[in-house]
Every structure is written in C-alpha cells, then in structure tokens.
Amino acid sequence: MEHLSFPTFGVNPEPNRPSSKARVCQCCLSGDVFTATRETQREKSRMVGFQTPQQRPAFRLALIQLQVSSVKSDNLTRACGLIWEAAKQGAKIVSLPECFNSPYGTKYFPEYAEKIPGDSTQKLSEVAKKCSIYVIGGSIPEEDAGKLYNTCAVFGPDGTLLVKHRKLHLFDIDVPGKITFQESKTLSPGDSFSTFDTPYCRVGLGICYDIRFAELAQIYAQRGCQLLVYPAAFNLTTGPAHWELLQRGRAVDNQVYVATASPARDDKASYVAWGHSTVVSPWTHRLKCVVGKALEDVTSERVPVSLLHARIWEALKDWKD
C-alpha cells in the first residue's frame, strides 16, 4: 500500500501524494465548543461534566474516503489498511464512509448484508483494538430478524462495540431527468438516537439522509454532543446542491463540529458518489475536504484549543458567579 500523507491545520503538510484508491483527511478538533445560551451550557455541564482546558484535550479526526469495489474482502482489507495509516498519523477517531463494504444500491443490499457482529464488524473491532482508537464503521447493510438496515457500528480502543446506529431516514428521492432512488424498497428505518463518549467529546451519529433533518442534530446538541459524524454517499445531483450547505447549517445552528465521510467518486459505478468528505467547524469554516479522488487542502482559521477552552471556562465561571 502506498504511503498517504495527512495535512493538518497548524502543521506544515508534506506534499500530497495522489492515489487512485482512497483518501484520508484529518484535522485537529477541540473537545468543546461555544454554547449559545446559559441553559444549553447548564445542560451540557449536567450531562457530560464541564472540564477545564487542561482536562479536555484536542484530538485528531480522520475521514477515510474509500473507493468501494464489488469485492467485499478487498473493501475490508483496504479500509483496515487505511485505518492503520490514519492511526500512525495520530488520529484518535477514524470514520469510514457509508456502505464501505458494499456497492451502494438496492440490488446490492440483500447480497452484501450481514449480521452484527459479523465478518466486517469483527475486522473493525480488531483494528480498533490494535490501533487503540475509536473507529466509526461508516455503514454496512445489516440483516437482523429478516429485515435489512443501513447500519453504522462504532468500536472503542479496546475493540468493544460502543453503539450501533441504524439509518433513521431512508433515502427515497425522485428528481425527474436526474436521479431516482428508493432505499425503502429493501431497507427498514432505525428507531433510536445514537451517541457515544470519548475522552475528547461526546459524538452523535447519523447516516447520509439523516443530515437533512435538523431536529436530529438539535437533539444531539441538547444531549451534549460536540461532534456530529455522518457517513454519507450523496450523489452528483444532491451533492453539488446541498452537501456543504447542510453541513454548515447543522454546525452553525447547533455550535458543533460536523464531519461527513463519503465513498470516493467512481464514474463507472451504478451510483456515483459525490465524494468531498469534509469537516466543518462551529463557525462553518471548512477545515478539511477531500474532493472526488483528489485531496484538497483547504486553508482556514484555527482557534487555538487553549484559547477556545479558556473562553468557555470564563463564560461558565461568569454564569456561576
């Protein structure tokens, strides 16, 4: 496997090395964000416990933009290899894209579906433990009790399954002359919210179409999440129109970081993903973005973690006083 470099904010990046297979983008995130109201601050303090700047470290998040093939074993091998590469570069949380082990399409879901735990999730558990990181397993077609789901499994640094998020809002769309897709032909929707805690922040999960529903992000923010991660596979119609707009909307409305991990664009696939895996800050700055098959290093401001925490800490002290 060729070496991949991961440009990071505040660091002089190595020259990007092109790859036809996959991309990983990383950025440093702080462990907390500004809050709009004292009620929100009180809620976050109650639920997750406010920490001083010294207690809540910055961390590095990696998004893997994987070119998915029709061979599941190849997808798994490549995904695990890229997780290793990201971990070696210092990533503490790594996310794969939606349907990372399967082509995206209603005809493929029954063929590639597996139970959880199963072969795909077992490999993610193993690599999370070996690398001692958090792995957000994009999504896979899951079979359970005769139903199929679009499911994201998250594993902790010890390889334990922390949470399993089933896509809540199925992607049913008909844009005349452009795209028609109906996930509900084969998939069933999930029925629960999904969050997990790390030493860096609380994370809320959605999958692709879930990002269009502002209420989900609001609920996650109210429950103390500082980072929302959406493995997603927007297409060449919805991607240019709404991909970045939705991420920035969710980020600024809720004052959280938003990350989206997409499959790499494959123009020969039956469903062509938009790509553009992205991390957006609470100020709607695009911190990192992977464009199609090529890595784009986007310049943006970065608030020093110590300064960000100091502002929150002072605001909370003023409120308590």
URRA-V417885 format. One record per pair of residues at least 12 apart in sequence whose C-alpha atoms are under 6 Angstrom apart, sorted by the first residue. I is the first residue (numbers start at 1). J is the second residue. D is the distance in Angstrom with one decimal. If there is no record, write none. Layout:
{{I;J;D} {I;J;D}}
This chain:
{{6;25;5.9} {8;27;5.3} {21;67;5.5} {22;65;5.4} {22;66;4.4} {22;67;5.5} {23;64;5.8} {23;65;4.9} {24;63;5.3} {24;64;4.4} {24;65;5.9} {25;62;5.5} {25;63;5.3} {26;61;5.3} {26;62;4.3} {27;60;5.5} {27;61;5.7} {28;59;5.4} {28;60;4.4} {29;58;5.7} {29;59;5.6} {30;58;4.5} {30;305;5.5} {31;56;5.8} {31;58;5.7} {31;200;4.8} {31;201;5.0} {32;226;5.9} {44;224;4.8} {53;309;5.0} {56;200;5.9} {57;200;6.0} {60;91;4.7} {60;92;5.7} {61;91;5.5} {61;93;5.0} {61;94;5.9} {62;91;5.9} {62;94;4.7} {63;94;5.9} {63;95;5.0} {63;261;5.6} {64;96;5.1} {65;262;5.5} {65;263;5.0} {65;264;5.2} {66;263;4.9} {66;264;5.2} {67;263;5.7} {67;264;4.6} {72;101;5.3} {75;101;5.3} {92;133;5.1} {93;133;6.0} {93;134;4.7} {93;135;5.9} {94;135;5.0} {95;135;6.0} {95;136;4.5} {96;137;5.4} {96;138;4.2} {97;138;4.4} {97;231;4.7} {97;261;4.6} {97;262;4.7} {97;263;5.4} {98;138;4.7} {98;139;4.6} {98;231;4.7} {98;232;4.9} {98;233;6.0} {99;139;4.8} {99;140;4.8} {109;141;5.6} {113;141;4.5} {113;142;5.0} {113;143;5.6} {114;142;5.1} {114;143;5.3} {115;142;5.5} {115;143;5.1} {125;155;5.9} {125;159;4.5} {128;157;5.5} {128;159;5.4} {129;157;5.0} {129;158;4.6} {129;159;4.5} {132;157;4.1} {133;157;4.4} {134;155;5.7} {134;156;4.6} {134;157;5.4} {135;154;5.7} {135;155;5.2} {136;154;4.5} {137;152;5.6} {137;153;5.2} {137;154;5.7} {138;152;5.5} {138;231;5.2} {139;151;4.9} {139;152;4.2} {148;187;4.9} {148;188;5.9} {149;187;5.2} {149;188;5.4} {150;166;5.7} {150;167;5.5} {151;165;5.5} {151;166;4.3} {152;164;5.7} {152;165;5.0} {165;194;5.6} {166;190;4.5} {167;189;5.9} {167;190;5.3} {167;207;5.5} {168;189;5.0} {168;190;4.6} {169;209;5.9} {169;210;5.4} {170;183;5.7} {171;183;5.3} {171;209;5.9} {201;226;6.0} {202;225;4.6} {202;226;5.9} {203;225;5.2} {203;227;4.9} {203;228;5.7} {204;220;5.8} {204;225;5.9} {204;228;4.7} {205;228;5.9} {205;229;5.2} {206;230;4.8} {207;230;4.9} {207;231;5.2} {207;232;5.7} {208;230;5.9} {208;231;6.0} {208;232;3.9} {226;256;4.9} {227;256;5.6} {227;257;4.7} {227;258;5.8} {228;258;4.8} {229;258;5.9} {229;259;4.8} {229;260;5.9} {230;260;4.8} {231;260;5.4} {231;261;4.6} {232;261;5.9} {232;262;5.1} {233;262;5.2} {233;273;5.4} {234;273;5.7} {234;274;5.4} {235;272;5.8} {235;273;4.6} {235;274;4.7} {236;274;5.3} {239;274;5.5} {248;284;5.1} {251;282;5.0} {252;282;5.1} {252;283;6.0} {255;282;4.6} {256;282;4.9} {257;280;5.7} {257;281;4.7} {257;282;5.4} {258;279;5.8} {258;280;5.2} {259;278;5.7} {259;279;4.4} {260;277;5.3} {260;278;5.3} {261;277;4.7} {262;275;5.2} {262;277;5.2} {263;275;5.9} {264;292;5.8} {264;293;5.8} {265;292;5.1} {275;291;6.0} {275;292;4.7} {276;289;5.7} {276;290;4.6} {276;291;4.4} {276;292;5.8} {277;289;5.5} {277;290;5.1} {287;300;5.9}}
